[in-house]
Amino acid sequence: MVGKYLETLYSMGEKALQALIIIVIGYVVYKIFDKLFTKFIEKSSQDEIVLNFFKTIIKTVFIVIIAIMALSQLGINTSSILAIFTAASAAFALAIKDSLASFFDGIIILLAKPFSKGDLIEVVGVTGRIQEISLLYTNLLTLDNKKIVIPNSQLAHSTLVNYSSEEIRRVDLNFDVIMGSDTELVKKVIMEEALSNPYCLHDIPPFVNMTEYKDSALTFTLRVWAATENYETLRCSLLENMNKRFNEEGIELAYTTYDIHLSK
């Protein structure tokens, strides 16, 4: 009786040891694969954010396979477990259908590639740089360093503006000057400031012209091009420098005035 008990205990211990060996070997194999895949990501011309997404999926598959093999080694009927797991998965899928939709929308986003890691985008009223696409969510970092988490389903079905997809962007500025201003002088000053700005691309000539009559002002429009990373720098420097030049040249900017009539 004792011998049979010890034999059973020994058999169980042997199976547990074999299951442990499977887990250890599986873990080592995964770590080797993970290391190789990480090197592939570093050297690959593919977008890092796409490769990391599939890396997460592969990790999940590895865990499931190793778990099934270890349970099978312990003598557990994995076919029954798989049948129960399949039925549970179907019920679970109905309960989390929105999350599953986000998962598949994430795959669609990765295949369509509307953006890359680090791109500045605007979507659902939020502007930020892409940090990561996970299985269910996309993480953005706003310009003031706030993390925004957006469901992939919402991202996939919304209009998206990518400010980083092109190498150059156009800066549009309007200047309202008072009626009676010397139009040629105004255009000359604006053009000089645009051409002298180091962030302005000269391959595409700046556009300067009077574009509108207002009630008490003349509107002059400036359109210049800049490298995408210099967009804000060019815009701000033009506004600052233009104000100085207008003051130096005696060009008065228009502002809204009101005539108030008092009556008894």
Phi, psi and omega in degrees: 000312179295320180297318178296321179296317180294323179296318178296317180297320180295319180296318179294319179296322179295317179295319179296320178295318179296320178296320179295319178298318178300316180297316181296313179298317178299319179296317180296315179300317179296317181297321177296314179298317181299319179295316179294319181292324178296318177296323178297320179298318182294327183265342186288149176275352178290157181296130182301323184293327178290314182295321178295325178298312180289333176298320178295319179296315180298320179300317180297317179297317178302313182299316181296314182297314181296321179296317180295317180296319180293317179295322178296322180293331178284357179092007179280135180288098184289335179296322177292320179297318180296322179295315178296319180297320179296315179295318179294325180295321180297315178294320180294323181296322178294325182287330183241038183299327178294321178293321177296322177298320178296323179297310181290327175295326176298319177295319179298318179299317181294323179287321180287331178053058176286348179202167176236170179299132180093350179292144175268117182233162173234124181206144182044041176078010182239139177241129180188174179264138180293127177254315186196146169248115177265188182298326186240338188227158172244133182259129176244150174243117183288168182295336176261023170069040172251139180272126179245129180250119183241128176301140181300326180297320179290322180293320184289336185248022179240154174290130186237135175249122179254111182277351186250000187289331180254155184283334181231154177224155181261135176259123178249124179229140176244139178234123178261119177244162186290156176301142179091359179292153177287105186297321180294322178294317180299313180297321181296315181296314180298316180296318179298318180293324179292315182290332182274352181282126184293343181268355180276130177280126183267355177296327176249112184301140176297148175255125177225126177194161173280127188242351184198143168263131173245179184304318182222029183206158171249130182259127176247134182250134175243130175233117179227161182247147179218157170300142186308319181289346181255009186303304183295323180297314179296314182300312183292320181292325177296316179299316181292313182292326180293323178298319179295315182294320178300318178296319180293323183271358180073024178271123184265128174284144181277151174215159184289131177238154180232135171262120182252122179251125179260136178227152179289000000 
